[in-house]
Structure formats: structure tokens, C-alpha cells
Amino acid sequence: MSHTKPCPFCGSTEFESRPVEYLYRRDEKYLLVPDMPAMLCRKCGERYYDGAALLKVEQHFNAIHQHTEKPDRYLQVPVMEFSHAG
């Protein structure tokens, strides 16, 4: 994946390609992708994802939540409403 346009947030043209942790969410359902390929702006850190990779994540998300595919593993995540935070 390459990124040839300047970053719309800071204007930098310096990017690096590396895997990042990506959280896909729809309708209170989640899929965590721990090694999503991304281009990161070296100046501000903004992330850019390849359209084909995003479509692949969405396909896996749909298959997992329709029970036609199994995820690699499950995580338990604690939840706390902000109004209860000290």
C-alpha cells in the first residue's frame, strides 16, 4: 500500500507502512484486527487504510456475526459508563 497525497490533517507527505491494531464496530458489535496494514503519517500519526483491506475486514465481520466463520479468538472487555467514573 502506498500513500501519495499529503495528509489532510497536517499536510505532511511522509508516511510509513506498518501493521496497527484496528477496531471495527457496527451496531454495538465489534471485531478487533490486531495486525491491520496501514499507512501512518510520520508527523501527526493519522492512519490510512487500503480500501481492499477494509472490505476484507467487513466481510470477516459479517461472516463472524452471522456465524458462518469463527474468529481466531475472543476477548473479554470491561465496560464502565463515564457517569460512574470517579
DSSP file with accessible surface (Angstrom, degrees, kcal/mol):
  #  RESIDUE AA STRUCTURE BP1 BP2  ACC     N-H-->O    O-->H-N    N-H-->O    O-->H-N    TCO  KAPPA ALPHA  PHI   PSI    X-CA   Y-CA   Z-CA
    1    1 A M              0   0   91      0, 0.0     2,-0.3     0, 0.0    37,-0.1   0.000 360.0 360.0 360.0 136.4    0.0    0.0    0.0
    2    2 A S        -     0   0   99     37,-0.1     2,-0.5    15,-0.0    37,-0.1  -0.912 360.0-151.7-128.2 157.4    1.3    3.5   -0.8
    3    3 A H        +     0   0   50     -2,-0.3    12,-0.1     1,-0.1    45,-0.0  -0.964  19.6 167.0-131.4 112.4    0.1    6.9    0.0
    4    4 A T        +     0   0  128     -2,-0.5    -1,-0.1     2,-0.1    11,-0.0   0.623  52.3  83.3-104.4 -15.2    0.9    9.7   -2.4
    5    5 A K  S    S-     0   0  154      1,-0.1     6,-0.0     0, 0.0     7,-0.0  -0.587  86.9-100.9 -88.1 152.5   -1.4   12.5   -1.3
    6    6 A P        -     0   0   74      0, 0.0     7,-0.2     0, 0.0     6,-0.1  -0.337  47.4 -91.4 -65.6 153.0   -0.4   14.9    1.6
    7    7 A C     >  -     0   0    2      5,-2.8     4,-2.3     1,-0.2     5,-0.1  -0.464  30.5-143.8 -62.8 125.9   -2.0   14.2    4.9
    8    8 A P  T  4 S+     0   0  105      0, 0.0    -1,-0.2     0, 0.0     0, 0.0   0.689  96.2  52.4 -70.0 -13.6   -5.3   16.2    5.0
    9    9 A F  T  4 S+     0   0  139      3,-0.1    -2,-0.0     1,-0.0     0, 0.0   0.867 132.4   2.8 -87.8 -40.9   -4.7   16.9    8.8
   10   10 A C  T  4 S-     0   0   39      2,-0.1    -1,-0.0    -3,-0.0    -3,-0.0   0.518  89.2-120.7-126.4 -11.1   -1.2   18.2    8.8
   11   11 A G     <  +     0   0   45     -4,-2.3     0, 0.0     1,-0.3     0, 0.0   0.392  59.7 146.3  86.7  -4.3    0.0   18.4    5.2
   12   12 A S        -     0   0   18     -6,-0.1    -5,-2.8     1,-0.1    -1,-0.3  -0.299  38.5-162.0 -65.9 151.2    2.9   16.1    5.6
   13   13 A T        +     0   0  101     -7,-0.2     2,-0.6    28,-0.0    -1,-0.1   0.213  60.5 104.8-114.1  11.6    3.9   13.8    2.8
   14   14 A E        +     0   0  119     -7,-0.0    28,-2.8     2,-0.0    29,-0.5  -0.858  44.8 162.7 -99.8 119.2    6.0   11.5    5.0
   15   15 A F  E     -A   41   0A  28     -2,-0.6     2,-0.4    26,-0.2    26,-0.2  -0.909  23.8-153.7-131.0 156.3    4.3    8.1    5.7
   16   16 A E  E     -A   40   0A  63     24,-2.2    24,-3.0    -2,-0.3     2,-0.5  -0.989  16.7-132.1-131.1 143.8    5.4    4.7    7.0
   17   17 A S  E     +A   39   0A  77     -2,-0.4    22,-0.2    22,-0.2   -15,-0.0  -0.817  44.4 136.6 -93.8 127.1    3.7    1.4    6.3
   18   18 A R  E     -A   38   0A 114     20,-2.4    20,-1.1    -2,-0.5     2,-0.2  -0.967  53.9 -95.5-163.4 156.2    3.2   -0.8    9.4
   19   19 A P  E     -A   37   0A  89      0, 0.0     2,-0.3     0, 0.0    16,-0.1  -0.516  43.8-178.2 -75.6 143.2    0.5   -3.0   11.0
   20   20 A V  E     -A   36   0A  10     16,-2.5    16,-2.1    -2,-0.2     2,-0.5  -0.885  35.5 -94.2-133.1 167.0   -1.7   -1.4   13.6
   21   21 A E  E     -     0   0A 121     -2,-0.3     2,-0.4    14,-0.2    14,-0.1  -0.743  44.8-169.4 -84.5 126.9   -4.5   -2.5   15.9
   22   22 A Y  E     -A   33   0A  42     11,-2.8    11,-3.3    -2,-0.5     2,-0.6  -0.974  12.0-157.9-124.9 129.4   -7.8   -1.8   14.2
   23   23 A L  E     -A   32   0A 102     -2,-0.4     2,-0.5     9,-0.2     9,-0.2  -0.938   7.0-164.1-110.9 116.1  -11.3   -1.9   15.9
   24   24 A Y  E     -A   31   0A  33      7,-3.0     7,-2.2    -2,-0.6     2,-0.4  -0.854  13.5-178.2 -98.4 131.1  -14.2   -2.3   13.5
   25   25 A R  E     +A   30   0A 139     -2,-0.5     2,-0.3     5,-0.2     5,-0.2  -0.995  14.3 160.7-134.8 137.1  -17.6   -1.5   15.1
   26   26 A R  E >  S-A   29   0A  81      3,-2.4     3,-1.4    -2,-0.4    -2,-0.0  -0.924  73.0 -11.4-153.3 127.2  -21.2   -1.7   13.8
   27   27 A D  T 3  S-     0   0  132     -2,-0.3     3,-0.1     1,-0.3    -1,-0.0   0.895 126.9 -52.5  53.4  47.9  -24.4   -1.8   15.8
   28   28 A E  T 3  S+     0   0  129      1,-0.2     2,-0.4     0, 0.0    -1,-0.3   0.712 115.5 115.7  63.1  19.7  -22.7   -2.5   19.1
   29   29 A K  E <   -A   26   0A 101     -3,-1.4    -3,-2.4     2,-0.0     2,-0.3  -0.937  47.8-161.6-117.1 147.2  -20.8   -5.4   17.6
   30   30 A Y  E     -A   25   0A 103     -2,-0.4     2,-0.3    -5,-0.2    -5,-0.2  -0.894  20.9-169.7-131.8 155.5  -17.0   -5.4   17.3
   31   31 A L  E     -A   24   0A  27     -7,-2.2    -7,-3.0    -2,-0.3     2,-0.5  -0.948  15.9-153.5-142.1 120.8  -14.1   -7.1   15.5
   32   32 A L  E     -A   23   0A  55     -2,-0.3    -9,-0.2    -9,-0.2   -11,-0.0  -0.845   6.3-168.8 -95.7 126.1  -10.6   -6.4   16.6
   33   33 A V  E >   -A   22   0A  24    -11,-3.3   -11,-2.8    -2,-0.5     3,-0.8  -0.930   0.4-171.6-114.7 101.9   -7.9   -6.8   13.9
   34   34 A P  E 3  S+     0   0A  64      0, 0.0    -1,-0.1     0, 0.0   -11,-0.1   0.672  80.5  37.9 -73.5 -12.8   -4.5   -6.7   15.7
   35   35 A D  E 3  S+     0   0A 111    -13,-0.1   -14,-0.2   -16,-0.1     0, 0.0  -0.202  73.7 159.0-134.3  46.8   -2.4   -6.6   12.6
   36   36 A M  E <   -A   20   0A   4    -16,-2.1   -16,-2.5    -3,-0.8     2,-0.2  -0.503  43.7-119.6 -73.6 127.8   -4.2   -4.4   10.1
   37   37 A P  E     +A   19   0A  66      0, 0.0    13,-0.4     0, 0.0     2,-0.3  -0.481  46.7 162.6 -67.8 136.9   -2.0   -2.9    7.4
   38   38 A A  E     -A   18   0A   0    -20,-1.1   -20,-2.4    -2,-0.2     2,-0.5  -0.984  40.9-127.7-150.6 159.0   -1.9    0.9    7.5
   39   39 A M  E     -AB  17  48A  16      9,-2.7     9,-2.4    -2,-0.3     2,-0.4  -0.963  30.5-158.7-106.9 126.8    0.0    3.9    6.3
   40   40 A L  E     -AB  16  47A  11    -24,-3.0   -24,-2.2    -2,-0.5     2,-0.4  -0.920  18.9-123.0-110.8 133.5    0.8    6.3    9.2
   41   41 A C  E  >  -A   15   0A   3      5,-2.5     4,-1.5    -2,-0.4   -26,-0.2  -0.571  17.7-147.7 -69.4 127.5    1.6    9.9    8.8
   42   42 A R  T  4 S+     0   0  151    -28,-2.8    -1,-0.2    -2,-0.4   -27,-0.1   0.724  92.5  47.2 -72.6 -19.3    5.0   10.4   10.4
   43   43 A K  T  4 S+     0   0  153    -29,-0.5    -1,-0.2     3,-0.1   -28,-0.1   0.930 131.5   9.3 -88.5 -49.5    4.2   13.9   11.5
   44   44 A C  T  4 S-     0   0   63      2,-0.1    -2,-0.2   -32,-0.0    -1,-0.0   0.560  91.7-122.3-111.7 -11.9    0.7   13.6   13.1
   45   45 A G     <  +     0   0   39     -4,-1.5    -3,-0.1     1,-0.2   -30,-0.0   0.494  50.6 159.8  86.3   1.1    0.1    9.9   13.3
   46   46 A E        -     0   0   74     -6,-0.1    -5,-2.5     1,-0.1     2,-0.4  -0.308  33.5-133.1 -58.7 142.5   -3.1    9.8   11.3
   47   47 A R  E     -B   40   0A  97     -7,-0.2     2,-0.4    -9,-0.0    -7,-0.2  -0.803  18.0-166.9-104.9 143.1   -3.8    6.4    9.9
   48   48 A Y  E     -B   39   0A  39     -9,-2.4    -9,-2.7    -2,-0.4     2,-0.4  -0.993   8.2-158.8-129.2 133.6   -4.8    5.5    6.4
   49   49 A Y        -     0   0   59     -2,-0.4     2,-0.2   -11,-0.2   -11,-0.1  -0.881  23.0-111.3-116.3 145.2   -6.2    2.1    5.3
   50   50 A D     >  -     0   0   72    -13,-0.4     4,-2.2    -2,-0.4     5,-0.2  -0.500  24.6-131.3 -70.2 136.1   -6.3    0.4    2.0
   51   51 A G  H  > S+     0   0   45      1,-0.2     4,-2.3     2,-0.2     5,-0.2   0.877 106.7  53.2 -58.5 -39.7   -9.9    0.1    0.7
   52   52 A A  H  > S+     0   0   68      1,-0.2     4,-2.1     2,-0.2    -1,-0.2   0.898 108.5  50.2 -64.5 -38.3   -9.5   -3.6   -0.2
   53   53 A A  H  > S+     0   0   18      2,-0.2     4,-2.3     1,-0.2    -2,-0.2   0.909 109.7  50.7 -66.7 -39.9   -8.3   -4.3    3.4
   54   54 A L  H  X S+     0   0   56     -4,-2.2     4,-2.3     1,-0.2    -2,-0.2   0.908 109.7  50.3 -64.0 -40.4  -11.3   -2.5    4.8
   55   55 A L  H  X S+     0   0  100     -4,-2.3     4,-2.4     2,-0.2    -1,-0.2   0.904 109.0  52.1 -63.8 -39.1  -13.6   -4.5    2.6
   56   56 A K  H  X S+     0   0  125     -4,-2.1     4,-2.4     2,-0.2    -2,-0.2   0.921 109.0  49.6 -63.8 -42.2  -12.0   -7.8    3.8
   57   57 A V  H  X S+     0   0   12     -4,-2.3     4,-2.8     1,-0.2    -1,-0.2   0.932 110.8  50.3 -61.6 -44.4  -12.4   -6.8    7.4
   58   58 A E  H  X S+     0   0   69     -4,-2.3     4,-2.6     2,-0.2    -2,-0.2   0.906 109.4  51.2 -62.3 -39.5  -16.1   -6.0    6.8
   59   59 A Q  H  X S+     0   0  130     -4,-2.4     4,-2.4     2,-0.2    -1,-0.2   0.931 112.5  45.4 -63.7 -43.9  -16.6   -9.4    5.1
   60   60 A H  H  X S+     0   0   66     -4,-2.4     4,-2.8     2,-0.2     5,-0.2   0.915 111.4  53.5 -65.6 -41.6  -15.0  -11.2    8.0
   61   61 A F  H  X S+     0   0    5     -4,-2.8     4,-2.5     1,-0.2    -2,-0.2   0.946 111.3  45.7 -55.9 -50.5  -17.1   -9.1   10.5
   62   62 A N  H  X S+     0   0   47     -4,-2.6     4,-1.4     1,-0.2    -2,-0.2   0.923 113.7  48.5 -61.1 -45.1  -20.3  -10.1    8.7
   63   63 A A  H  <>S+     0   0   15     -4,-2.4     5,-2.8     2,-0.2     6,-1.1   0.910 112.7  48.2 -64.3 -41.0  -19.3  -13.8    8.5
   64   64 A I  H ><5S+     0   0   15     -4,-2.8     3,-1.3     1,-0.2    -2,-0.2   0.941 114.3  45.0 -65.7 -44.9  -18.4  -14.0   12.2
   65   65 A H  H 3<5S+     0   0   55     -4,-2.5    -1,-0.2     1,-0.3    -2,-0.2   0.660 112.7  51.3 -78.7 -12.0  -21.6  -12.2   13.4
   66   66 A Q  T 3<5S-     0   0  133     -4,-1.4    -1,-0.3    -5,-0.2    -2,-0.2   0.304 114.0-121.4 -97.5   3.4  -23.7  -14.4   11.0
   67   67 A H  T < 5S+     0   0  163     -3,-1.3    -3,-0.2     2,-0.2    -2,-0.1   0.779  83.8 113.7  62.5  32.7  -21.9  -17.5   12.5
   68   68 A T  S   <S+     0   0  108     -5,-2.8     2,-0.3     1,-0.2    -4,-0.2   0.440  79.7  33.7-105.1  -3.8  -20.6  -18.7    9.1
   69   69 A E  S    S-     0   0   70     -6,-1.1    -2,-0.2    -5,-0.1    -1,-0.2  -0.984  76.1-134.6-146.2 148.6  -17.0  -18.1   10.2
   70   70 A K        -     0   0  185     -2,-0.3    -6,-0.1    -3,-0.1    -5,-0.1  -0.867  20.9-124.8-106.2 142.2  -15.2  -18.3   13.5
   71   71 A P        -     0   0   29      0, 0.0     3,-0.1     0, 0.0    -1,-0.0  -0.310  26.6-111.4 -73.7 167.1  -12.8  -15.7   14.8
   72   72 A D  S    S-     0   0  164      1,-0.2     2,-0.3    -2,-0.0    -2,-0.0   0.850  90.2 -26.6 -66.8 -34.9   -9.2  -16.6   15.8
   73   73 A R        -     0   0  164      2,-0.0     2,-0.3     0, 0.0    -1,-0.2  -0.976  61.6-115.3-166.4 172.2  -10.1  -15.9   19.5
   74   74 A Y        -     0   0  179     -2,-0.3     2,-0.3    -3,-0.1     0, 0.0  -0.870  19.6-156.0-117.6 152.2  -12.4  -13.9   21.8
   75   75 A L        -     0   0  107     -2,-0.3     2,-0.5     2,-0.0    -2,-0.0  -0.939  13.0-135.6-122.4 149.6  -11.5  -11.2   24.3
   76   76 A Q        -     0   0  197     -2,-0.3    -2,-0.0     2,-0.0     0, 0.0  -0.906  23.9-167.3-100.5 133.6  -13.4  -10.1   27.4
   77   77 A V        -     0   0  111     -2,-0.5     2,-0.1     2,-0.0    -2,-0.0  -0.977  16.1-131.9-125.9 123.2  -13.5   -6.3   27.7
   78   78 A P        -     0   0  124      0, 0.0     2,-0.4     0, 0.0    -2,-0.0  -0.444  21.6-156.2 -70.4 148.7  -14.7   -4.5   30.9
   79   79 A V        +     0   0  126     -2,-0.1     2,-0.4     2,-0.0    -2,-0.0  -0.987  15.1 174.9-128.1 134.9  -17.2   -1.7   30.4
   80   80 A M        -     0   0  136     -2,-0.4     2,-0.1     5,-0.0     5,-0.1  -0.972  29.8-125.7-141.6 126.6  -17.8    1.3   32.7
   81   81 A E    >   -     0   0  120     -2,-0.4     3,-1.5     1,-0.1     4,-0.5  -0.430  22.0-126.6 -66.4 142.1  -20.2    4.2   32.0
   82   82 A F  G >  S+     0   0  186      1,-0.3     3,-1.6     2,-0.2    -1,-0.1   0.865 107.0  64.6 -60.0 -36.5  -18.5    7.6   32.2
   83   83 A S  G 3  S+     0   0  103      1,-0.3    -1,-0.3     3,-0.0    -2,-0.0   0.746 102.7  49.7 -63.0 -19.6  -21.1    8.9   34.6
   84   84 A H  G <  S+     0   0  140     -3,-1.5    -1,-0.3     2,-0.0    -2,-0.2   0.532  86.1 110.6 -93.6  -8.0  -19.9    6.2   37.1
   85   85 A A    <         0   0   41     -3,-1.6    -3,-0.0    -4,-0.5    -5,-0.0  -0.424 360.0 360.0 -70.4 143.1  -16.2    7.2   36.7
   86   86 A G              0   0  128     -2,-0.1    -1,-0.2     0, 0.0    -4,-0.0   0.699 360.0 360.0 -73.1 360.0  -14.6    8.8   39.7
